[in-house]
Amino acid sequence: MLLQRRRRAVMALLAFAVCVPAFAQDPRASETQYIAREWLKHTDAGNGQAAWQAAGKKFQAKQTPEQFTQELAALRAPLGALLQRTLNKAEFRADFPDQPLGEYAVLQFRSAVTNRSIVIETISLERESDGRWRVVGYALR
């Protein structure tokens, strides 16, 4: 009887421990991850024009759609096709290097590709004045 109670108590604690992280997650993480993954669909397809159009104003101000398309091809083509992409982390901050205070997110993905085992993709987003998150930076390593 005592053994059964202990087992139930341990099972209840394990169930609680598994559920707590789901409740503790910042709701912005789901929203920004969705936006980043939608944007990455354009880059995965090699469609720099669409990725540029879906990006934020700061991203667009840095380069023309043609420049980004060329840069994207140079970065992504050697990697081959995407096999899998997993979110490593999502960070939120009010300050961002060389930018005014605002709402920023930095998402890091661990991505498996055909011509290289793993690449790290970093997507920076900003909540723009209309309240929507948009991509303002993309880096591969």
Secondary structure per residue as TSV (DSSP state, phi and psi in degrees):
chain	resnum	aa	ss	phi	psi
A	1	M	-	360.0	-48.4
A	2	L	H	-64.0	-38.3
A	3	L	H	-63.5	-40.2
A	4	Q	H	-63.7	-40.5
A	5	R	H	-63.9	-42.1
A	6	R	H	-63.6	-42.8
A	7	R	H	-61.1	-44.5
A	8	R	H	-62.5	-41.9
A	9	A	H	-63.7	-43.4
A	10	V	H	-64.0	-43.0
A	11	M	H	-63.7	-40.0
A	12	A	H	-64.7	-42.7
A	13	L	H	-63.9	-41.3
A	14	L	H	-63.8	-42.6
A	15	A	H	-62.7	-42.4
A	16	F	H	-63.4	-44.2
A	17	A	H	-62.4	-34.5
A	18	V	H	-73.1	-36.3
A	19	C	H	-78.6	-31.8
A	20	V	H	-58.1	-46.6
A	21	P	H	-58.9	-33.3
A	22	A	H	-64.2	-38.1
A	23	F	H	-75.9	-27.2
A	24	A	H	-82.8	-12.5
A	25	Q	S	-65.2	136.8
A	26	D	-	-65.6	127.2
A	27	P	H	-61.7	-23.1
A	28	R	H	-65.8	-25.8
A	29	A	H	-62.7	-42.2
A	30	S	H	-66.8	-43.6
A	31	E	H	-64.4	-48.2
A	32	T	H	-69.0	-35.4
A	33	Q	H	-63.9	-42.0
A	34	Y	H	-60.4	-47.3
A	35	I	H	-63.4	-44.1
A	36	A	H	-62.3	-43.8
A	37	R	H	-65.9	-37.3
A	38	E	H	-64.1	-42.0
A	39	W	H	-65.2	-41.1
A	40	L	H	-65.1	-24.5
A	41	K	H	-58.8	-37.2
A	42	H	H	-66.4	-43.5
A	43	T	H	-68.7	-36.7
A	44	D	H	-61.6	-34.6
A	45	A	T	-83.7	-3.3
A	46	G	T	75.2	18.1
A	47	N	-	-95.5	80.4
A	48	G	H	-62.7	-35.4
A	49	Q	H	-60.6	-48.6
A	50	A	H	-66.5	-39.5
A	51	A	H	-63.6	-42.3
A	52	W	H	-62.5	-44.1
A	53	Q	H	-65.0	-33.7
A	54	A	H	-81.8	-11.2
A	55	A	S	-79.7	172.0
A	56	G	-	-78.8	170.4
A	57	K	H	-60.2	-40.1
A	58	K	H	-65.9	-37.9
A	59	F	H	-63.2	-47.7
A	60	Q	H	-65.4	-32.3
A	61	A	H	-70.8	-22.5
A	62	K	H	-74.8	-28.2
A	63	Q	S	-161.5	160.2
A	64	T	-	-80.4	164.6
A	65	P	H	-58.9	-37.1
A	66	E	H	-66.5	-41.1
A	67	Q	H	-64.4	-43.4
A	68	F	H	-65.8	-39.5
A	69	T	H	-60.0	-41.8
A	70	Q	H	-66.5	-44.2
A	71	E	H	-62.9	-42.2
A	72	L	H	-61.6	-44.9
A	73	A	H	-61.2	-41.8
A	74	A	H	-65.8	-35.7
A	75	L	H	-77.8	-47.0
A	76	R	H	-90.2	-36.8
A	77	A	G	-54.3	-44.3
A	78	P	G	-64.5	-20.2
A	79	L	G	-78.1	-26.0
A	80	G	-	85.4	-166.4
A	81	A	S	-75.6	149.1
A	82	L	E	-73.4	133.0
A	83	L	E	-103.5	-39.8
A	84	Q	E	-161.2	147.5
A	85	R	E	-137.4	127.9
A	86	T	E	-128.4	134.0
A	87	L	E	-70.7	123.8
A	88	N	E	-86.3	-47.7
A	89	K	E	-161.4	158.6
A	90	A	E	-134.3	124.7
A	91	E	E	-121.1	143.6
A	92	F	E	-122.5	140.2
A	93	R	E	-152.8	160.3
A	94	A	S	-92.5	-23.9
A	95	D	-	-113.5	150.7
A	96	F	-	-146.0	141.1
A	97	P	T	-51.4	128.8
A	98	D	T	60.2	26.6
A	99	Q	S	-130.9	153.9
A	100	P	-	-69.1	164.1
A	101	L	S	-58.1	143.4
A	102	G	-	-175.2	-156.3
A	103	E	-	-114.4	116.7
A	104	Y	E	-126.4	150.7
A	105	A	E	-133.5	142.1
A	106	V	E	-125.6	117.5
A	107	L	E	-110.8	135.2
A	108	Q	E	-118.2	124.9
A	109	F	E	-112.0	142.0
A	110	R	E	-101.1	116.1
A	111	S	E	-121.0	132.3
A	112	A	E	-96.1	133.1
A	113	V	E	-131.2	163.4
A	114	T	T	-69.9	-33.9
A	115	N	T	-98.8	3.2
A	116	R	E	-156.5	142.1
A	117	S	E	-62.7	-55.2
A	118	I	E	-139.3	140.6
A	119	V	E	-127.9	153.7
A	120	I	E	-106.6	121.5
A	121	E	E	-106.5	127.7
A	122	T	E	-114.7	123.6
A	123	I	E	-115.4	124.5
A	124	S	E	-104.4	136.0
A	125	L	E	-127.2	154.3
A	126	E	E	-131.8	140.7
A	127	R	E	-82.1	113.4
A	128	E	-	-82.3	174.8
A	129	S	T	-59.7	-22.8
A	130	D	T	-83.6	1.6
A	131	G	S	90.0	-3.4
A	132	R	-	-95.6	143.2
A	133	W	E	-78.8	137.3
A	134	R	E	-140.7	150.7
A	135	V	E	-70.1	131.3
A	136	V	E	-123.5	-3.0
A	137	G	E	-160.9	148.2
A	138	Y	E	-144.5	129.1
A	139	A	E	-140.8	146.2
A	140	L	E	-118.7	144.3
A	141	R	-	-146.3	360.0
